[in-house]
Each structure stands twice: as structure tokens, then as C-alpha cells.
Amino acid sequence: MTEWCVIAYDKVGSDRSKLRPQHLAGIPPQVEQGKLVCAGAIFNEPTTPGGERTFAGSHLQVVAPTKEEALNIVKGDIFAREGIWDMDNIIIYQFGCAVREPKK
């Protein structure tokens, strides 16, 4: 099966906080089904020293036979369905993993 590296940026001005619990609840089923092997938030650089990190979007490692199927998996997420992610500018590349360490 092919692995896909996905970067989904948040739309400018979007607020993921209200939908975050639903987003996080949707991740374990995708992992259990073997469709998602890694996922997490990506952050903007703080605008001031010691400043707060703000969400830039999300990174996902999706397992699917085609790019279209990988995109459909991403489209099923609440952040995609509710317009948090900028789906017009999503980045998806086929990914060949050389090493993966378990999270400590």
C-alpha cells in the first residue's frame, strides 16, 4: 500500500478549537483501519520571542492505494468538512518512509 504525506493548512481566520474534540475522536478509527500512520498539528512561528504558537494546519501520513483515495480520507475529517482546512491548497505527495521511531 502507498503512503501519502499530507499538509492541510488551516484557512486564515478559522478557529479549530470548537471542532478539535471531534477531530481527535476521529483519529483512532483511522489508525485502527490502517489508513493513518502518523498525524499532528503544525504550528506558525511565534511572532514575538517566547510568544504563543498558533496552529498553521495539520500533517497526516495517510495509507491509500491512490492519491484520490488519500484525499478522500482527508476529506472525511471534520476539519475538512467544516472548512477549517484549506482544501483548495492541500499538499499531497507520495511518501517513501525510510525510518519511523515510535513516539516516546
C-alpha positions in Angstrom: 0.0 0.0 0.0 1.2 3.5 -0.8 1.8 6.1 1.9 1.0 9.8 1.3 2.4 12.9 3.1 -0.4 15.4 3.5 -0.1 19.0 4.6 -3.5 20.7 5.2 -3.2 24.3 6.1 -5.9 26.0 8.2 -7.9 28.7 6.5 -6.9 32.2 7.6 -9.2 33.2 10.5 -10.5 29.7 11.1 -11.0 28.5 14.7 -10.4 24.8 15.1 -10.9 24.8 18.9 -14.7 24.0 18.9 -14.2 21.1 16.5 -11.0 19.8 17.9 -12.6 17.1 20.2 -14.5 15.7 17.2 -11.3 15.8 15.1 -9.3 14.0 17.7 -12.1 11.4 18.2 -11.9 10.6 14.5 -8.2 9.7 14.5 -8.2 6.3 16.4 -10.6 4.6 14.0 -8.4 5.7 11.0 -5.4 4.3 12.8 -7.1 1.0 13.6 -8.2 0.6 10.0 -4.6 1.2 8.8 -5.4 4.4 7.0 -3.5 6.8 9.2 0.0 6.1 10.5 1.0 9.5 11.8 -0.8 12.8 12.3 -0.3 16.0 14.2 -0.6 19.8 14.2 1.9 22.1 12.5 2.5 25.5 14.0 3.3 29.0 12.9 6.4 30.6 14.2 5.7 32.8 17.2 5.6 36.5 16.2 7.4 37.5 19.4 10.2 35.9 21.4 8.5 33.5 23.8 5.3 34.1 22.0 2.4 31.7 21.7 2.4 29.1 19.0 -0.6 29.2 16.7 -1.9 26.5 14.5 -0.8 26.6 10.9 -2.6 23.3 10.0 -2.0 19.6 10.1 0.3 16.9 8.9 -1.0 13.5 8.1 0.6 10.3 6.9 -2.2 8.5 5.0 -2.1 5.0 3.6 -4.1 4.5 0.5 -3.6 2.9 -3.0 -4.1 6.2 -4.9 -3.8 10.0 -4.3 -7.5 10.3 -4.8 -8.3 7.8 -2.1 -5.8 9.5 0.2 -7.6 12.8 -0.5 -11.0 11.2 0.2 -9.7 10.0 3.6 -8.7 13.6 4.5 -12.0 15.0 3.2 -13.8 12.7 5.8 -12.2 14.6 8.7 -14.4 17.2 10.5 -11.8 19.9 9.8 -12.2 19.3 6.1 -16.0 19.0 6.2 -16.4 22.2 8.3 -14.0 24.4 6.4 -11.1 24.6 8.9 -8.6 23.2 6.4 -7.9 25.0 3.2 -8.8 22.1 0.9 -8.1 24.1 -2.2 -4.4 24.3 -1.3 -3.8 20.9 0.3 -0.4 19.4 -0.4 -0.2 15.6 -1.0 2.9 13.8 -2.0 3.7 10.1 -2.3 6.0 9.2 0.6 8.6 6.6 1.0 9.4 6.1 4.7 13.0 5.3 5.4 12.7 5.2 9.2 9.9 5.7 11.8 10.6 5.8 15.5 7.8 5.2 18.0 6.7 8.3 19.9 8.3 8.4 23.3 
